[in-house]
Amino acid sequence: MSPTDRSLHVLIDPLVPAEDAELIASVPPELLPPPEGPVADRPAWAGRPT
């Protein structure tokens, strides 16, 4: 199966503010962590915590 044959579903917590949810939903699939994990605690590209 090629990557174009698969669907990607991202669940966003309903408590996330709408503006943040739109930003999360706009991230291209190739930048999202793999659904099978593992996921780093905080990716380097995310910057320093505020």
C-alpha positions as a Markdown table, in Angstrom:
| # | Residue | x | y | z |
|---|---|---|---|---|
| 1 | Met | 0.0 | 0.0 | 0.0 |
| 2 | Ser | 1.4 | 3.4 | -0.9 |
| 3 | Pro | 1.3 | 6.4 | 1.4 |
| 4 | Thr | -1.3 | 8.0 | -0.8 |
| 5 | Asp | -3.7 | 5.0 | -0.3 |
| 6 | Arg | -3.9 | 5.7 | 3.4 |
| 7 | Ser | -6.1 | 8.2 | 5.4 |
| 8 | Leu | -4.8 | 10.1 | 8.3 |
| 9 | His | -7.2 | 11.0 | 11.1 |
| 10 | Val | -6.0 | 13.5 | 13.8 |
| 11 | Leu | -8.1 | 13.9 | 16.9 |
| 12 | Ile | -7.9 | 17.3 | 18.6 |
| 13 | Asp | -9.1 | 17.6 | 22.2 |
| 14 | Pro | -12.4 | 19.6 | 22.2 |
| 15 | Leu | -11.1 | 21.7 | 25.0 |
| 16 | Val | -8.3 | 23.1 | 22.8 |
| 17 | Pro | -9.2 | 26.7 | 21.8 |
| 18 | Ala | -10.6 | 26.9 | 18.2 |
| 19 | Glu | -7.6 | 29.0 | 17.0 |
| 20 | Asp | -5.1 | 26.5 | 18.3 |
| 21 | Ala | -7.2 | 23.6 | 16.8 |
| 22 | Glu | -7.1 | 25.2 | 13.4 |
| 23 | Leu | -3.3 | 25.6 | 13.6 |
| 24 | Ile | -2.9 | 21.9 | 14.6 |
| 25 | Ala | -5.2 | 20.8 | 11.8 |
| 26 | Ser | -3.2 | 22.8 | 9.3 |
| 27 | Val | 0.1 | 20.9 | 10.0 |
| 28 | Pro | 1.0 | 18.9 | 6.9 |
| 29 | Pro | 0.8 | 15.1 | 7.5 |
| 30 | Glu | 4.5 | 14.6 | 6.7 |
| 31 | Leu | 5.4 | 16.8 | 9.7 |
| 32 | Leu | 3.2 | 14.8 | 12.1 |
| 33 | Pro | 4.8 | 12.1 | 14.3 |
| 34 | Pro | 4.2 | 8.5 | 13.1 |
| 35 | Pro | 0.9 | 7.1 | 14.5 |
| 36 | Glu | 2.6 | 3.9 | 15.6 |
| 37 | Gly | 4.9 | 5.9 | 18.0 |
| 38 | Pro | 7.1 | 6.4 | 19.9 |
| 39 | Val | 6.8 | 10.2 | 20.0 |
| 40 | Ala | 9.6 | 12.4 | 21.5 |
| 41 | Asp | 8.7 | 14.4 | 24.6 |
| 42 | Arg | 9.2 | 17.6 | 22.8 |
| 43 | Pro | 10.5 | 17.7 | 19.2 |
| 44 | Ala | 13.5 | 20.0 | 18.6 |
| 45 | Trp | 11.5 | 22.0 | 16.1 |
| 46 | Ala | 8.9 | 22.9 | 18.7 |
| 47 | Gly | 11.3 | 25.3 | 20.4 |
| 48 | Arg | 11.6 | 26.0 | 24.1 |
| 49 | Pro | 8.5 | 25.5 | 26.4 |
| 50 | Thr | 7.0 | 28.8 | 27.5 |
